[in-house]
Amino acid sequence: MEPCGVATTSPSQRTRPISSPASAYARSATRSPGLRWTEMSFSALQMPSGRPTAIVGSSIVSNSPPNALTPERLAERTSALAPDGVRVEAFDRKQIVDMNMGSFAAVAQGSDNEPRLIVMRYEPEGARSDFTLGLVGKAITFDTGGISLKPARGMENMKGDMSGGAAVVAGMCAIADLQLPLRTIAVIASSENMPGGHAYRPGDILTAANGKTIEVTNTDAEGRLVLADALWYAREQGATHVMDLATLTGAMSVALGDLYAGFFSNDDAWADAIAAAGEASGDHIWRMPLHPRYRRYVKSSYADMKNSSDLREAGAVLAAEFLKEFAGDGPWAHLDIAGPAFLERSRGDYLWQPGGSGYGVRLIAELASRIVA
């Protein structure tokens, strides 16, 4: 895959650096109704710079078949995509275990395909010393549900369970291509969730990197487990303001459909900044509630918490309450992008194709631009 670029802008234009160009190429794509996202030629979707936009790169990665996009290959693509000024590291299974990421490692242990913790760093000259943006992405390249196996119908769409990670990779590309003076770290937790002989089980007790213990009650609630260790790592590496993106719960899709993502935050100012960036960019987003009394949903008799609840209510909220346990000190937001990130059908607007939409890339670029404005 070729590097992901965005249209260049002057500093005075950077209040909306990517939303208008992205909308333009999305509209142009509808003129070729026989063309599918996985078949699109980059030449038809290039910006004036001659490179494909970041949002197109994210869409194509999300639509890649799972036999072609394993975690290892996602790490390789990330390295190939990274613009000048972005450093990429990829940690393998042994290194993940050595970092005591027991939550992430457990999800990955059922698959023969190695997991990867992908870390991107952008440290431009002139960046603020008191602000480091932390982007965290869930990248389950295929999710069977593990031992808690999903129904067969629609399982092929679980190749899109890495759309949050794809958005983070492409969003980091956009920040660097725009040469924004903003220190940024991106952490992408990538694995498969498979029911192999070594797979983790309901009833297992895991120890995450921050030392907290987790009772597994549903192996299909794996996204929050990989994000737990990735969130901790982003904080440990100096992120002051953290935002994670994940196709996390079907409950959020039921609540908001495929147009809006829902998000949760522990900080009103950070939440307001993200909401404003979402509306300005066209990546629509709606804040959902966090409250200490929701914590009972993840209370466990055997560990510090459990990864799911047998109460069929507030599914997206309990996932956010779980993640808050690993978000550390400082502003944090969790974006549950399950609805708009990977479409099951045409949305009736410029996103006429099912599959990966590239949701989140424009929001990331807009947010970063506003931070440095």
Order of alpha helices (4+ residues) and beta strands (2+ residues): alpha-alpha-alpha-beta-alpha-alpha-beta-beta-alpha-beta-beta-beta-alpha-beta-alpha-beta-alpha-beta-beta-alpha-beta-alpha-beta-beta-alpha
